[in-house]
Amino acid sequence: MKNFFLFLFLITVLSCTTKDALIEEIPFSYENSNAQPSLVSNNGSLSLSWISSIEKKEAILNFSQFKNGRWIEPKKIASGSDWFVNWADFPAHSINGDLILSSYLKKSASGTYTYDVVMSLQKLSGEKIKEDFVLHTDGIKAEHGFVSIIPNDSKGFFVTWLDGRNTIDKELEGHNKPMTIRFAEINKNGDIVNESEIDSATCDCCQTSIASASNGPIVVYRDRSKKEVRDIYIARKINGLWESPKPVNEDGWIINGCPVNGPKAVFNSNTLAVSWFTVSNEKPIVNLSFSKSSGASFNKPIKINDYDAIGRVDVAFLNSKEVLVSYIEGNDLGTFLKIKKVSLDGIVSAPITISEIEGGRNTGVPQLEVFNDEIFIVWTFSEEGKNQLKSVKLNSRNI
């Protein structure tokens, strides 16, 4: 199938000004059901991993790179018939030099949410270095997942995840103890070192995010207080020690359950950008906030959405002074995947509608990256009863 261009002449809807954009679809057509994308731009490459499922009998973790205007023939990272495959808790990967580190989830017992995080380290050539090793060292049959991975400066990787090892114990009130968030490093040989707990109480099933600042790794996640306030928190590792986590912003969102809507953080040129979903005065909101102190403090949040936000955000630096935010929102006309450009001084562009999109779980968490002055977005949609990935790009000069 040849590339084709879609001219989106976006109209004014309910007095909200929109921008026209030229969007090119990148062919993505593979057998079976394909979903759970993870899109990564780093080390001068753009890569995509996803899960192919064969009638719920076998799951395959695939990996491809974008070269010469197309997704090249994918490589199989791992496969199994005992995986936990879920729209919200999807595999992560990262590249460092000629190494790729990937994660996936494998059932450890019969419980619905009883599964381990399993890692695979190999070279981009396909040479295996260390296969199918469990990330966490607790050995407890509980929920572990929502992994984020980035490269570090020593040819290895920083990894963070939600960890349910404490949830099998009861608190004094009789409730199970909360999920925690943990961090570890994986070196070039696949050894797990410097594992530590960052926060002893987090939201159960919101995606995590990790970035590398000039003074160390930064982890951003949804916290959980004893009063069920579930705001976005940041933890920083400074001079080898984790500081006490603190809120990115005191939203004060009280909810007696997990919203399944994690934050996203990116760092560039001494600026940290964090985007997240929250609810204020019963109104769903997508926010963005900048920090010019590597997360020590944040500017006032900038509201991104125009209508009812669904969230599922991603964020990427367009250049040293502007970021892009992708998000889902809905109105009376439907549900839409959109992007906006935001400058460090708070100027927000008109939205660009990427596509009308399903608002349910089947859409997954859309992925956004900037690579070679082009904007790439990947998400999941249904086609003839099967999941498939939609892959598009825009020229950054046109927004």
N, C-alpha and C positions, 0 to 999 in steps of 0.2 A: 504494500500500500504506500502510495506516494504522499509526501508532505502536502498539506493543503492549508490555505490561509483562511482564517475566519475574521471578517471585518465585523467588529462589534460596534454598531452605532447605538450607543447607550442613550437612553432618553431620560428626561426629567421625570422623576417619580415622586409624587407627594412633596414637591418643592425642593427636593434634594438634588443639587447639581452633580452631574457625573461627567466623566471624561470618556472620550473615544479612545480606543486602543486597537492595535493590530496584534492579534494573538495567533501564533502558529502552533498547530497540533503536531506533536512528535509521535509517530506511529509506535504503538505498544500493543502487540497482539501475540499472546502466547496461549497455549492450550491450558485446559483446566481452569480452576477458579483462582484469581490472583488478587491479593489484598495486602493490608498491613505494610504500606510503603515506608521506607526510611530514606530520605534524600539528604546527601551530605556534600558540601563543597569545602574542600580543604586540600592543602598541599598541591595546588594547581590542578585538581581533578574534580569532576562531578560524578558521584556514584549513587547508586540506588540499590537497596535491598528490599525484598518482599517475600511473602509466603505464597506458594502455589499449593492448592489443596486438591486432592483427587478423591472426590465423593466421600470426604470425611474419613478416608481410610489411611491416607498418608499425607504428611505435610513436608514441603521442601522449601528450604531457605535459599533463595537465589540472590545473586549479586551481579550487577552490570555497571559499566562506566559509559559516560557520554563522550563519544569520539567521532570526529568527522560528521557532525550533524545528526547522529543517531545513537540509540542505545545498542551497544555491541552485544554479541551472543552471550547470554548469561552463564555464569559458573554456579554449580551447586556447592553451597557451603556445608549444608547438613540436611538430614531428612530423618523422619521417624513417624511412627504410628501412635506414639504415646505423648504427643505434645499438647500443651495448652495454647490454643489459638484463639485470640480475642481481638476485637476491633480497637480497644483502648490500650491494651498492654501488648505492644508490638515489638518485634526485634529492633535492636539498635546496632549501628556499626560505625567504625571510624578508621581512617587511614593515617598511618605515620610512616613516611618513606615508602618502602616496598612492602609494608606489613598492613594487614587488615584484621581488625578484631571485631567479632560479631557476637551477638547474644541471641538466644532464643529460650523458650520456656518449655520445661519438660515435667510432666506429672510425676509426683513423688509418692502419692497415695490416692485413694479413691475419692477424697473430698473434692468438691467442685473447685475450690480455690487453694488446693494443696499442690504446689508446684515449685520447682527450683529454677534458678537462672543458670543456664548452661552457656559456656563460652567456647568460641573456636578462634584460634589464632593461626593465620597462614600468610604466605606471601601472595602478592598480586598475581604471580605466575601460576598459583594454584598449589604450590608446595606446602604441605601441612607442617606446622611447627608444633602445635599442641591442640588436640581435638577434644571436644566434649568434656570439658572440665567445669565443675560447679564453682560459681563465683563466691558464694558465701560459705563460711566454715563452720556454721552452727550444727549442721546435720539434723535439724529439726524439720519435721514434716509440717510445713505451714506455707503461707503465701509469701512468695518473693518475686519481685518484678519491677516494672516501670523503670527500665534501665536507661541511663544516658552515658555516652562515652565520648571523650575527646582525646586527641593526642597530647602527650607532654613533651618536654624538651630533652628527654633522655631516651628517645627511641621506644618509648612505651606509651601507656595510656592511663588517663584518669577515668574512673568509673564510679557512678553513684546509682543507688537503687533503693526501693522501698522493701523493708524487711519485716516479716511477720513472726519472727522467732518468739517474741514476747506475747503474742496474741493467744497462745494456748494456755496462758496463766490468767487467773482471775484477780481483779482488784477487790478492795474491801467491800465495795458496793455490789459485787457479784458479776460485774461486767468484765468481758475480756479486755486485757490490756491493749493499748493501741499499737498500730504499725509504727515502725521507726524508719529513719532514713540513715543509710550508711554510705561509706566511701572506701575505696581501695585503689591501689595502683597495680597495674599489670605490666611487667617488664617485657623486654623483647623475646624472652624465653618462655613467657606464659606463666611466670611465677606471680602469685598474688602477695603483695606486701602492703604494709601500712594500713591495714583495714581498721576502721574505727566507726563508732556511732556518732552521728552529727546531731540528731535530735531524737528524743525518746518518745515523741508523740506527734504523728503526722496524719494527714488525711489518708484514707485507705487505698484509693485507686485513682489518684490524679497523677498525670505524667510529671516526671522530674525534668530538670534542665541543668546543664553544667557548662561553664565557660572558664577560660583560662585568662586571668588578668595579669598585669605586669608583676604583681607581688604574690601570685599563687592562684590555685583553683577556687572557683566560686560555685556554690550549689544553690539553686532556687527551686522552691517546692511549696506545696500547700500545707500549712501547719494545722494543728488541731489543738485547741485549748480545752481545759476542763469544762468550760462553759459552752463548748461547741462553736467557738469562733474559728472560722477556717479561712484565714487570710494568707496571703503569699509572703513567705519568709525567705531570707537570704542568710547563708552561712559562708564565711570566708576563712581560708587557711592562710594565715600570716606568719611568716618566719617558722613554718613547720608545725604550727598549732592552730586548731580550729577555734575561732572566736564563738561566743554565744550567739545563736541565731537571733535575728530581729526582723520585724516586718518591713517589707518594701514600702508599704503604705498601710495605715490602720483603717482598713475598710470597715471592720466590725461586722462582717457577714456571719450571721449565726444560722447554721443549717444542721439539722440532725441526720446527716447522711452525706456521703461523698458525692459531689457534683460531677465527677469524672471529667475534669476540665483543668488541665495543668497549665503552668506558665511556660514561657520561653525566654531565655536570656542569651544575649550575644555581646561580645566585647571587641572593640576596635579603637585604636588610637587613643587610649586612655579613657574611653567612654564605654560605660555599660548600659545597655538598653534591655529593659524587661517589659514584656507584655503579658497580660493575664485577663481572665474572665472573673467577674464578681457580680454581686447584686447589691444595689443601694436603693433604699426606699422602694423596695419591691420591683425595681427596674433592672433588668440584666444589662451589664456594661462590659465592654472591652476597653481596658486601660493600657497606656504605655507610659513608662517613666524612665528618665535618663539619670545616670549618676556619672559625674566627672571625677569621682573620688574612689573608683574601683569598688563601689558598693558600700562605702562607709556612710553615705547619705544619698538621698534621692530628691529630684525635683518633684514638684506637684504633678500628679498623674494627668495625662492628656486623654480625654475621651475619644475613642476611635469610631465607634458604631453610630449610625444614624437612626436605626430602627431597633427591633428587638434582637439583641445579641444572643446567639447560640454559643459563640466563642470558638474553641478549638484553634487557638491562635498559633501563629509562627511569626518570627521576626528575623530580618537579615539586614546587614548594613549594605546600602546601595553605594555609598562612598563614605569618606571620613566625617561627613556633616549631615547625612541623611540615612534614614532607615526605611524599610518597607515592613508593613504589618499585614498579614493575611488573617482573615477571620470569616466566620459565617454569621449571617443575620437574616431575619425574615420580616416580611410585611404582608399586606393583604394579597399581593401579587405572587408570592412564593418565597422560597428560601434560596439564598444566593451566597456563593463564595466570592469574596471581594478582597482587594488590596488597597492600601493607602500609603502614600509617601509622607513621612514626617521629618522635619528638620530638627536639629538640636535646639534651635531657639523656639520650637513649639509651633511652627507653621505646618498645618495639616492640609494635604491636597484633597481634591475631590476624589471620590472612590472610583475605582475601575472594577466593573463586574467581570469576573473571570468566567463564571458559568452559573446557570441555575443548578441547584444541587439538592439532593435529598437531605432532609433535616435529621433523619434518624441515625441509628448507629452504623448502618451499612456504609455511610460515607467515610467513616474512620476519621483520622486526624490529618487534614491536608498538609502537605509539606512544601516549604518555600525555601529557595536558595538563589543566590546571585553568583553567576559564573561567567567570566569573560564578557562583562558588560551586558549580559542577558539575564533575564529573570525566569526562573524555572519553577513550575508548580505541578505537583502530582497529587492525585486523590483517587478514591475508590468510587466506582459506580456499578450499577447492575445492568447486565446485558444478556438477554435471553436466559434469564434465570441464574446467571453466574456472575460472580464479582469479577471486575476487570479494572485495570488502572488507566486513568486518563493522565496524559503527560503533555504539558504545553509550555511555551516560552514566549516572552515579550522582549523587545529591545528596550533597554533601560533608558535610552535617550528619548523615547517617545512618551514618557510619563512625567 
